[in-house]
Amino acid sequence: MTGMKLTKLITAIVVFALAAMQPAYAHHSTAIYDSENPIELTGKVVEWKFTNPHCFIVVEVTGADGSTVTWSVEGGNTSGLFRRGWTPMTLKPGDEIMLTVRPLRSGAPGGNYSNPRWQDGSPIDPKSAG
């Protein structure tokens, strides 16, 4: 093997080894959510599920007609939320909150939440709470 071919072979092996050492980031699709038509929900926390792979907020929403619907909305993972100050105690049953939700395309009362806020509109941001 010539010096040039050996250099190319070693370079290829090193590149392959370095690429193989990178973490693999696999994730499920978000196609089940209607990202084009987000909605705002206001309601009372029924349950805060601080679990992996994603945390969930179960929230009871009262409609204009007085009927209630229980929504289960998915958020981030525990490690990401924990770094931002969230814990299993951040939300408690009865807490009144507002959320922006990408609803499920199926029409079921669920989705993916963002921008969680207290009822007064202030962000639920444990790190800035003091």
N, C-alpha and C positions, 0 to 999 in steps of 0.2 A: 504494500500500500504506500502510495507516495505521501509526502509530507502534507500536501494540499488536501488530499482526500481524507487523511487522518484528522486534520484540523477541522474539516467540515463535519466529519462524523462526531468528533468530540463536541463541537459547537451544537450540533443537533441533539445530542444526548443531554447536554447541560440545559438547553432551552426546554426540552421535554420535561426534565426533572423539575425545573423551576415552575413550569406551568402546572405540573401535577401537584405541587406543594400549595398552590393557591386554594383558599377555602371555596367550597362549592356552595353557591347560593341558589338553591331551588326553592320555589314557592308556588303556591296554588294560584290559579287564575282569578282575576277580579271580574271576569265576564258576567258573573251572576248578579252584579250590582249595576244599577242604572246611574252611571256617573254623569250623564247629561242632565239629569233632573233631580238634583239633591233637594231634600226637604228639611224643614226645621221641626224638631220635636221638643215639646215641653212636657215634663211629667215628673212622677215620683219614682225614685229608685226602689225596685222590689228586691233586686239582688245584684251584687258586684262580684263577678267571678274573676279573680286575679289568678288566671291559669294560663299555661302554655298549651298550644302554640300561640293563642291569642286570648286577650282578656275580653270579657263580655259584660255589658250592662243590660240588665233586664229592667225595663222601665214601663210604668203604667201611664198611659196617655189618655186624657179625658177629651173627647171630641166636643164640638159645639152643641151637639144634641144631648150631651150628658153621658153618653155611653163611654165605656173604657175599653181600651185595647192594650194588651201587653205586648211590647216589642222586645226582641232580643237583638242587640246590636253589637257587632264585633269591632274591636279596636286593635291596638298594638300588642306586642308581646311583653311579658313580664319584665325582661331585662331592660328593654328600651324605656318602658314606663317607670321602672324602678330608678333608672339613672336620672329621670326627670322629677323624682321625689314621690312617685305614687307607691302605695303599699296596699295590702289587703284591707286596710282600715280607711282608705281615702274616701270611699263612698259608703254610706250606711242606708239601710232601708228607711224610706221616708224622706231622704234628701230630695229637694226639688231642684231639677237641673234642666238645661237646654242643650241640645245637640244638633249638629248638622249631620244628616244621614244620607248616604247613597243607598236608596232602598233596593230590596231584592226585586229583580225583574219579574219574578213569579207573582208578585202582589202580596205575598205573605208579609206579616208585620215583623220585618227584620231588615238588616242591612249592615253597613259599615259606617261607624261614626267618626267624626272629627270635630274639632272645635268645641270640646265639652266646656260648659259654662254653668255657673250657679244661676239660680233663678233671677238674680239682679243683673245678670249679664257679665259679671266678672269671671275671668277665666279660672277654671279649676287647674291651678298651677301650684302644687304643694311647695316647690322650691322658692317661690316668691312670697309665700304666706308668712315667712319669718323663720 
